[in-house]
Amino acid sequence: MKTKLTLLLTTLILLFALTACGGGDTSLDGTAWVLTGYQGNAPIGNAPTLSFENGQASGSASCNSYGGGYTVKGNSLQVSALFRTEMYCMDPEGIMEQENAYLQLLGEADSFVLEGSTLTIRTAAGEELIFAPASE
């Protein structure tokens, strides 16, 4: 029994070490998030969403859909060539300002931290986008 437990623990430790040392986009690839906070504010209206899949970041910025490429190296994150649809929303008041701020911060992404079920994306200036997992 003790041998099985030791083998199981060793396997789990090795699996964790291999996952932690993995490169590329594996730490974010296939994940989906919903914004819970930015610049000390809670989102209004439809909260922005963010999905990572095969080197592409995409989602809803509140009013418009958006997308672009992303790269991850360690905890470094760059989001590039962001594009969005061109609708204008007026309700709730401030939704377009929120969308513009969100996309600007996302485009300035410099690093990320995954702590428990929270994803925090930071700019080089220290501004943050805070996400919770999106419910499927």
Helices and strands as residue ranges (DSSP letters): H 2-21, E 31-38, E 49-53, E 56-60, E 65-73, E 76-84, H 95-107, E 109-115, E 118-123, E 128-133
